[in-house]
């Protein structure tokens, strides 16, 4: 089951919406990052599956977020791991 989080073509899995709520993320921020509207968001293919993408972005509160998605379906959202924060910071110094 997939759900549109806002008025968007991006769909979120039930799991992703649960994680967004549980972790205090913001649907609008996630959607903007996926659409390229968040400055300095970085994305790369998953090393485990080339059909899955990983996006790391930093919100206005200084929190780093990792979004795992496939095409236009968000699979999960979590706080970035320390290694991802470091990669982000090294990329956007």
N, CA and C atoms as an extended XYZ file, in Angstrom:
279
Properties=species:S:1:pos:R:3:atomname:S:1:resname:S:1:resid:I:1 pbc="F F F"
N         0.844       -1.182        0.000 N   UNK     1
C         0.000        0.000        0.000 CA  UNK     1
C         0.887        1.242        0.000 C   UNK     1
N         0.577        2.167       -0.885 N   UNK     2
C         1.323        3.412       -0.973 CA  UNK     2
C         0.370        4.584       -0.806 C   UNK     2
N         0.864        5.632       -0.172 N   UNK     3
C         0.044        6.790        0.157 CA  UNK     3
C         0.775        8.044       -0.295 C   UNK     3
N         0.050        8.987       -0.856 N   UNK     4
C         0.637       10.277       -1.194 CA  UNK     4
C         0.641       11.116        0.077 C   UNK     4
N         1.800       11.628        0.446 N   UNK     5
C         1.952       12.370        1.698 CA  UNK     5
C         1.317       13.748        1.608 C   UNK     5
N         1.496       14.408        0.474 N   UNK     6
C         0.931       15.738        0.255 CA  UNK     6
C         0.366       15.745       -1.151 C   UNK     6
N         0.083       16.906       -1.685 N   UNK     7
C        -0.392       17.012       -3.064 CA  UNK     7
C         0.811       16.850       -3.988 C   UNK     7
N         1.172       15.599       -4.263 N   UNK     8
C         2.402       15.328       -4.984 CA  UNK     8
C         2.291       14.026       -5.742 C   UNK     8
N         3.175       13.853       -6.705 N   UNK     9
C         3.237       12.588       -7.407 CA  UNK     9
C         4.128       11.588       -6.680 C   UNK     9
N         4.767       11.997       -5.610 N   UNK    10
C         5.622       11.105       -4.835 CA  UNK    10
C         4.764       10.318       -3.853 C   UNK    10
N         4.929        9.005       -3.877 N   UNK    11
C         4.177        8.144       -2.972 CA  UNK    11
C         5.082        7.675       -1.842 C   UNK    11
N         4.481        7.493       -0.676 N   UNK    12
C         5.184        7.013        0.511 CA  UNK    12
C         4.593        5.677        0.923 C   UNK    12
N         5.454        4.718        1.215 N   UNK    13
C         4.957        3.453        1.746 CA  UNK    13
C         4.394        3.712        3.142 C   UNK    13
N         3.536        2.818        3.578 N   UNK    14
C         2.996        2.933        4.939 CA  UNK    14
C         4.145        2.963        5.943 C   UNK    14
N         5.138        2.129        5.716 N   UNK    15
C         6.315        2.089        6.592 CA  UNK    15
C         7.004        3.457        6.655 C   UNK    15
N         7.187        4.090        5.481 N   UNK    16
C         7.846        5.397        5.449 CA  UNK    16
C         7.052        6.431        6.236 C   UNK    16
N         5.732        6.440        6.066 N   UNK    17
C         4.901        7.400        6.807 CA  UNK    17
C         4.975        7.157        8.309 C   UNK    17
N         5.007        5.901        8.701 N   UNK    18
C         5.153        5.583       10.131 CA  UNK    18
C         6.490        6.088       10.653 C   UNK    18
N         7.560        5.895        9.891 N   UNK    19
C         8.885        6.344       10.327 CA  UNK    19
C         8.961        7.871       10.357 C   UNK    19
N         8.332        8.537        9.393 N   UNK    20
C         8.314       10.004        9.377 CA  UNK    20
C         7.659       10.522       10.657 C   UNK    20
N         6.521        9.960       10.997 N   UNK    21
C         5.803       10.374       12.204 CA  UNK    21
C         6.611       10.049       13.452 C   UNK    21
N         7.113        8.848       13.513 N   UNK    22
C         7.868        8.371       14.675 CA  UNK    22
C         9.140        9.182       14.906 C   UNK    22
N         9.798        9.589       13.827 N   UNK    23
C        11.112       10.234       13.936 CA  UNK    23
C        11.063       11.751       13.844 C   UNK    23
N         9.868       12.303       13.656 N   UNK    24
C         9.728       13.755       13.635 CA  UNK    24
C        10.205       14.418       12.360 C   UNK    24
N        10.192       13.683       11.271 N   UNK    25
C        10.562       14.265        9.980 CA  UNK    25
C         9.376       15.058        9.435 C   UNK    25
N         9.602       15.720        8.331 N   UNK    26
C         8.584       16.565        7.729 CA  UNK    26
C         8.357       16.123        6.286 C   UNK    26
N         7.115       15.741        5.954 N   UNK    27
C         6.791       15.278        4.592 CA  UNK    27
C         7.161       16.310        3.547 C   UNK    27
N         6.869       17.563        3.807 N   UNK    28
C         7.153       18.614        2.829 CA  UNK    28
C         8.651       18.706        2.554 C   UNK    28
N         9.462       18.647        3.605 N   UNK    29
C        10.913       18.678        3.435 CA  UNK    29
C        11.388       17.480        2.613 C   UNK    29
N        10.882       16.288        2.931 N   UNK    30
C        11.279       15.079        2.215 CA  UNK    30
C        10.908       15.203        0.735 C   UNK    30
N         9.684       15.627        0.461 N   UNK    31
C         9.249       15.788       -0.931 CA  UNK    31
C        10.098       16.816       -1.666 C   UNK    31
N        10.366       17.932       -1.024 N   UNK    32
C        11.193       18.971       -1.655 CA  UNK    32
C        12.591       18.450       -1.958 C   UNK    32
N        13.154       17.692       -1.034 N   UNK    33
C        14.489       17.132       -1.246 CA  UNK    33
C        14.483       16.175       -2.436 C   UNK    33
N        13.456       15.335       -2.522 N   UNK    34
C        13.370       14.385       -3.634 CA  UNK    34
C        13.174       15.082       -4.975 C   UNK    34
N        12.500       16.206       -4.971 N   UNK    35
C        12.250       16.948       -6.208 CA  UNK    35
C        13.407       17.876       -6.569 C   UNK    35
N        14.440       17.923       -5.738 N   UNK    36
C        15.587       18.779       -6.019 CA  UNK    36
C        15.461       20.177       -5.475 C   UNK    36
N        14.478       20.412       -4.603 N   UNK    37
C        14.246       21.744       -4.072 CA  UNK    37
C        14.949       22.054       -2.766 C   UNK    37
N        15.758       21.139       -2.267 N   UNK    38
C        16.516       21.380       -1.038 CA  UNK    38
C        17.979       21.535       -1.429 C   UNK    38
N        18.534       22.674       -1.086 N   UNK    39
C        19.926       22.950       -1.416 CA  UNK    39
C        20.825       21.891       -0.780 C   UNK    39
N        21.785       21.432       -1.555 N   UNK    40
C        22.814       20.516       -1.067 CA  UNK    40
C        22.292       19.144       -0.636 C   UNK    40
N        21.216       18.682       -1.228 N   UNK    41
C        20.817       17.293       -0.997 CA  UNK    41
C        21.670       16.421       -1.906 C   UNK    41
N        22.123       15.299       -1.398 N   UNK    42
C        22.945       14.412       -2.214 CA  UNK    42
C        22.249       13.072       -2.384 C   UNK    42
N        22.417       12.491       -3.555 N   UNK    43
C        21.794       11.192       -3.814 CA  UNK    43
C        22.774       10.299       -4.549 C   UNK    43
N        22.639        9.012       -4.286 N   UNK    44
C        23.477        8.032       -4.946 CA  UNK    44
C        22.768        6.684       -4.927 C   UNK    44
N        23.117        5.793       -5.876 N   UNK    45
C        22.463        4.493       -5.892 CA  UNK    45
C        22.912        3.637       -4.709 C   UNK    45
N        22.029        2.806       -4.243 N   UNK    46
C        22.358        1.884       -3.154 CA  UNK    46
C        23.434        0.916       -3.628 C   UNK    46
N        24.435        0.664       -2.807 N   UNK    47
C        25.453       -0.318       -3.194 CA  UNK    47
C        24.896       -1.750       -3.240 C   UNK    47
N        23.739       -1.961       -2.628 N   UNK    48
C        23.143       -3.301       -2.587 CA  UNK    48
C        22.154       -3.550       -3.715 C   UNK    48
N        21.565       -2.463       -4.254 N   UNK    49
C        20.540       -2.625       -5.284 CA  UNK    49
C        20.534       -1.374       -6.158 C   UNK    49
N        20.888       -1.480       -7.431 N   UNK    50
C        20.959       -0.294       -8.284 CA  UNK    50
C        19.599        0.343       -8.584 C   UNK    50
N        18.512       -0.327       -8.243 N   UNK    51
C        17.171        0.234       -8.443 CA  UNK    51
C        16.695        1.048       -7.242 C   UNK    51
N        17.476        1.026       -6.179 N   UNK    52
C        17.155        1.765       -4.954 CA  UNK    52
C        18.124        2.934       -4.842 C   UNK    52
N        17.602        4.083       -4.444 N   UNK    53
C        18.424        5.279       -4.296 CA  UNK    53
C        18.442        5.736       -2.846 C   UNK    53
N        19.522        6.406       -2.472 N   UNK    54
C        19.695        6.960       -1.128 CA  UNK    54
C        19.867        8.465       -1.280 C   UNK    54
N        19.117        9.216       -0.514 N   UNK    55
C        19.224       10.673       -0.517 CA  UNK    55
C        19.560       11.107        0.900 C   UNK    55
N        20.539       11.982        1.030 N   UNK    56
C        20.895       12.565        2.328 CA  UNK    56
C        20.702       14.066        2.216 C   UNK    56
N        19.980       14.634        3.180 N   UNK    57
C        19.736       16.071        3.171 CA  UNK    57
C        19.731       16.577        4.613 C   UNK    57
N        20.016       17.843        4.748 N   UNK    58
C        20.047       18.489        6.063 CA  UNK    58
C        18.911       19.492        6.111 C   UNK    58
N        18.061       19.371        7.142 N   UNK    59
C        16.913       20.269        7.243 CA  UNK    59
C        17.300       21.597        7.881 C   UNK    59
N        16.362       22.494        7.986 N   UNK    60
C        16.593       23.821        8.543 CA  UNK    60
C        16.930       23.832       10.028 C   UNK    60
N        16.708       22.700       10.691 N   UNK    61
C        17.016       22.588       12.125 CA  UNK    61
C        18.388       21.955       12.350 C   UNK    61
N        19.098       21.668       11.248 N   UNK    62
C        20.426       21.072       11.354 CA  UNK    62
C        20.424       19.556       11.496 C   UNK    62
N        19.277       18.917       11.298 N   UNK    63
C        19.195       17.460       11.374 CA  UNK    63
C        19.445       16.869        9.993 C   UNK    63
N        20.210       15.800        9.978 N   UNK    64
C        20.499       15.091        8.736 CA  UNK    64
C        19.492       13.955        8.580 C   UNK    64
N        18.949       13.824        7.371 N   UNK    65
C        17.956       12.791        7.083 CA  UNK    65
C        18.417       11.942        5.911 C   UNK    65
N        18.116       10.661        5.991 N   UNK    66
C        18.368        9.737        4.896 CA  UNK    66
C        17.032        9.205        4.413 C   UNK    66
N        16.834        9.285        3.106 N   UNK    67
C        15.605        8.802        2.482 CA  UNK    67
C        16.005        7.676        1.537 C   UNK    67
N        15.363        6.533        1.696 N   UNK    68
C        15.586        5.391        0.814 CA  UNK    68
C        14.365        5.301       -0.087 C   UNK    68
N        14.604        5.312       -1.409 N   UNK    69
C        13.463        5.333       -2.317 CA  UNK    69
C        13.771        4.592       -3.619 C   UNK    69
N        12.704        4.238       -4.301 N   UNK    70
C        12.794        3.564       -5.590 CA  UNK    70
C        11.858        4.300       -6.539 C   UNK    70
N        12.411        4.846       -7.594 N   UNK    71
C        11.656        5.670       -8.535 CA  UNK    71
C        10.878        6.740       -7.775 C   UNK    71
N         9.547        6.628       -7.684 N   UNK    72
C         8.776        7.666       -6.996 CA  UNK    72
C         8.102        7.130       -5.746 C   UNK    72
N         8.641        6.064       -5.182 N   UNK    73
C         8.073        5.500       -3.952 CA  UNK    73
C         9.114        5.598       -2.846 C   UNK    73
N         8.773        6.312       -1.782 N   UNK    74
C         9.661        6.417       -0.628 CA  UNK    74
C         9.471        5.159        0.206 C   UNK    74
N        10.568        4.454        0.432 N   UNK    75
C        10.525        3.196        1.172 CA  UNK    75
C        10.635        3.443        2.667 C   UNK    75
N        11.599        4.268        3.064 N   UNK    76
C        11.759        4.599        4.478 CA  UNK    76
C        12.496        5.919        4.625 C   UNK    76
N        12.377        6.491        5.795 N   UNK    77
C        13.039        7.747        6.154 CA  UNK    77
C        13.624        7.549        7.540 C   UNK    77
N        14.872        7.962        7.713 N   UNK    78
C        15.518        7.833        9.020 CA  UNK    78
C        16.513        8.962        9.205 C   UNK    78
N        16.953        9.131       10.451 N   UNK    79
C        18.053       10.051       10.702 CA  UNK    79
C        19.302        9.446       10.089 C   UNK    79
N        20.143       10.277        9.522 N   UNK    80
C        21.363        9.802        8.871 CA  UNK    80
C        22.319        9.204        9.890 C   UNK    80
N        23.046        8.185        9.458 N   UNK    81
C        24.112        7.609       10.281 CA  UNK    81
C        25.273        8.598       10.336 C   UNK    81
N        26.137        8.464       11.326 N   UNK    82
C        27.289        9.368       11.460 CA  UNK    82
C        28.156        9.354       10.204 C   UNK    82
N        28.327        8.179        9.597 N   UNK    83
C        29.141        8.106        8.372 CA  UNK    83
C        28.487        8.888        7.232 C   UNK    83
N        27.162        8.903        7.183 N   UNK    84
C        26.449        9.666        6.157 CA  UNK    84
C        26.553       11.162        6.426 C   UNK    84
N        26.480       11.557        7.682 N   UNK    85
C        26.660       12.962        8.038 CA  UNK    85
C        28.050       13.432        7.615 C   UNK    85
N        29.050       12.598        7.875 N   UNK    86
C        30.426       12.946        7.511 CA  UNK    86
C        30.562       13.078        6.000 C   UNK    86
N        30.008       12.144        5.250 N   UNK    87
C        30.042       12.205        3.791 CA  UNK    87
C        29.371       13.481        3.291 C   UNK    87
N        28.231       13.810        3.862 N   UNK    88
C        27.495       15.019        3.489 CA  UNK    88
C        28.360       16.253        3.754 C   UNK    88
N        28.908       16.340        4.978 N   UNK    89
C        29.706       17.504        5.343 CA  UNK    89
C        30.951       17.646        4.473 C   UNK    89
N        31.587       16.542        4.144 N   UNK    90
C        32.768       16.595        3.290 CA  UNK    90
C        32.408       17.030        1.866 C   UNK    90
N        31.207       16.660        1.428 N   UNK    91
C        30.774       17.006        0.080 CA  UNK    91
C        30.387       18.479       -0.030 C   UNK    91
N        29.764       19.040        1.020 N   UNK    92
C        29.214       20.389        0.941 CA  UNK    92
C        29.891       21.390        1.859 C   UNK    92
N        31.163       21.257        2.114 N   UNK    93
C        31.899       22.240        2.928 CA  UNK    93
C        31.935       23.569        2.243 C   UNK    93
